[in-house]
């Protein structure tokens, strides 16, 4: 059995499932004897109809949470970490899909510039922390130093050790200042990761996700596993524990993560305020009546698609 990255940590991270595939409890569908209609085999994945229904319900709750964050002036930071192909971006996409980008922002920073490398390590991340009434989602974060920088040799041993010492202090400082900090680690098995790498290689619409770094990381599974274990050992603190998401099935991971996130911040439904009818439009006076500019006098986008498109 190949090793995966589900290693135990302290606090919430200790809930990570370290057992082999055969040792894990069966899915609910198997326990109830439910079978896939096409294959007649025990169902191991959520049905699309159920997934779409639950995703819509959870996104409605996210809209309520967003309004509560804005109304109460909360500052929320959610960190998404995990291996390449673990599905972090897919979860973030579903979270922000129906939300206001002025309230819920996604931060996915590129590699640091020469100037940024000369700054205090946390400085470029601190610049993106939320103001009152905002939630910031970090698609990878300051934990790059404990992961890719450590494994690929982009930081020195002294820089790495200083990060492990300083990171819990930095996060506790944020929390003391009133920021709500939530950290997720998306855990994917080596076999599933390889399937997703192959899918990206074979799909022109996904191939852009493959970088030289990703390809090199395929040969360093063990090194990344050890780096993750060490990171959890130092940064899985009671004030900001790591929550581990089983990400071998993307749709399960999306729903489970969003459902868990909604439970971390108590909120009330401010969207339930009774609706009021829109007032009637004021009628334009005859002298001030506006005439639209004819389409023929404007530079139009060609109408390639229309009612007769096939």
N, C-alpha and C positions, 0 to 999 in steps of 0.2 A: 504494500500500500504506500503510495507516494505521500509525502508530507504536505500538509497545507499550512496556512498561516493562522489557524485558529488556536493560538496558544493562550494559556490562562494569564490573567493579570489580577490586579487588586480591584476592589470595589465592583462597579458595574461590569467592568471588563471580564471579571471572573465568570460571567455567564456564557462566555464564548464556548461553542460546542467543539471539544477537542477529539471527539470520538470519530472512528472511521465511518464511512458511508453505511456499511452494513450494521453498525452498532447503534445508529441513531434511531429514535422512535419513528414509527411509520407516520406518514402524513395522514391527516384527518380523512382524506378520501379513501385511503387504503383501509383504515380501521373500520369504516362503515361499508366497505365492500363496493364503493362506487367505482364504475369503470368508464373508460373513455369509449364513446359511441363508435369512433372510427376504428380503433385498434382492439377493443374489447379487453384492454389491459387495465389494471388498477391505475386510477388517475393520480398523477404526481404534481400536476400544475393546475393553478386556478383557471376556471373557464373564462374565456374572454368576456362573456356577458356579465359575469359576476365582477370581474376586474374593472370593466368600464363603469359599472354601477357604483362600486365602492370608491373608485377614483373620483367620480363626480361628487359623491357625498363628502369625501374628505376635502376636496378642493373648495366646496362651499364652506366647510368649517375653517379652512385656511383664510378665506375671505373675511370671516368673522374675527379670526385672530388678528389679521392685519388691521382691521378697523379698531380693535381694542388696543393694539400697540400704538397706533397713531393717536387715539383719543387719550390714552394714559401717559403718553410720552415715554414709553419704555424704550430701552436700548437692548437689542438682542443680537447676539453673534452665534451663528451655527457653523461649525467646522465639519467639512466632509473630507475624510481621508480614506485611503485604502490602496490596494494594488491597482496597476493599470488594468483596464477593462472591467473593473469591479462594478461599474454602473453608477458612479457618483453623479456624473453629468445627467444621466437619465432621471434620477430622483430630483435633482435641482430643477431640471426643465419642467417636471410635473408640478413642483411646488410653485414656481413663479408664473406658470402658464396663464392663470386667471387673476394674477395679482397686479397691483400698481407698482411699476418699476421705480417710482419716486419714493415708495415706502420700503419695498423689499428689493435690495440690490444684490447682484452677484459679483463677487470679486474673484477673478482668475488671473493672477499676475504672471507675466512672462519671466524669463530668467533675469536676474538683477543686472543692472548696468554697472559699469566700472565705478561710477560715482556712488551708487547704492551699496556696492560691496564695501565701500569705505565707511559707511554709516554704521551706527548701532544696529545690530541684526534685526531687531523688532521694529525699527523705525518705519520702514516702507509698508509694513502691515498696519501699524498704528494709524497711519494716515487714512486708512479706509474703515476705521471703526465707526459705528453708527452714531448719529446724533439722536436727540430725543424724537421718539415717534418713528424710528427706523429699525429694520432688521437686515443684517448683512449676512449673506451666505458665502462662505469662503470655499471655493472649489480648489482644494489644496491650500495650505496656509503656512504659518511659521514652522510647521512640522516637517517641511522639506529638509531642514537641516538634520533631523533624526532619521530621515528615510533616504531619498535619492542622493543628497549631498554626502551622507555618511557612506553609502554603499559605493557610489561612483567616484569617491575621493575628491569631491569638490570643496571640502572643508578640511581643516587641519584637526588633529586629535585634540588640541587645546580648545579650538572653537566648538567642537562637538561636546566635549565635557562641560564647557561653560554653558552651552545651551541646555543640557540636561539639568544643570543646577539652577539656571535662571528662569527656565520656562514655567515651572510651577509658581515661582514668585511673581512673574509677569501676569499670569492668569489670575492669581489671587488678588493682585492689585486691581485688575479690571473688575473683578467681582465686588471688591470692597467699594469701588467707585459706582456701583449700581448696575453694571452691565450683566445681562443674563447670558451665560456662556454654556453652549451645548455642543458636545463633540461626538461625532459618529465615525466609526471605522467600518468600512465595507469589506467583509471577509469573503474571498472567493477561493475555491480549490484550484490546485495546479492544473487539473484536467480541464476544468471549465474555463479557466483563463486561456489555455491553449486553443480551445474551440473558438473563443471569441477573437483571439489573434488571427486565426485562420479565416474567420468570417470577415474580418476587416480587410485582410489581404485580398480576398476574392470579391469584395463589393466595392465598386468605384465610388459609391456614395459614402463609404466609411473609411476608405483608404487614407484620407487626410488625417485620420486620428492616429495613424501609425507614424511614429517619429524614430529616428536612429536610436534615441534613448530607449524607446519601448523595445526595440529589437534586441538591444544589448541587455536589457533587464530580463529577458526570457532566460538567459543563461545564469542569472544570479538569484534564483528563487530562494535558495538556502540563506544567502547573505541578507536578502530583504526580510526573511522570516526572523532571523536573529536580531536585525535592527529594530523590527517592530516589537519584539519581545522586550528588548532593552528600553525602548521608548515608553512602553506601557509601564514598566517597572518604576520609572521615574516620574511619569506625568499622569498616571491614573490616580488622581487625588480626589478626596471626598468632595471638595468644593466644585470640581469639574471632572467628573468621571468619564471614562470612555464608554460609549454605548456601542456594542458590536452588532452589526446587521449581517445576518446570513444572506449573502448576495449571489448564491449559486443560481437562483431563479430570479431574474430581474423584476418581474411583475410582483412577486411576493415581497421582494426587498423594498420596492417603491411604496407599496401600501403599508407595510409594517413600519417603515421609517416615518412616513407622514403621520400615521396614527400615533406613534410614540411621541413625535415632536409636539403634536397638539396637546398631549397630556402634560408636557413640561411647563406650560405657562397657563395658569388659570385665566380664563377670559369669559366675558359675557357677550351676548349677542346684541350688538348695537345696531345691526342691520334690520332688526325687527320693528323699528320705529314705524308707525302707520304711514303709509304712502299718502301724499297729497297730490291732487290733480294739478297738472301743469296749467298755468294761466293761459288764456287765449292769446294768440299772437296779435300784436297791435296792427290794425289795418293801415297800410301806407296811404298817405294822402295823394290825391291825383297829381298834384304838382311835383311831388317827390317820388313818384312811382319809378321803380328801377327796372331797366330793361337789360336782360342778360346778354352778354356779348355772344354773337353767333359763333357756333363751333367752327364754321368755315374760316373764320378770321383768327383762329388760334392754332398753335402747333400741337396737334393731338397725338397721343400714343395710338399707333395702329390697332384697330380692333380685330385682332387675329381670332379671338374667341368670342362667341356670341350664342344666340339661341339655336343656331344650326350646327354648332360644333359637334363633332363625333369623335 
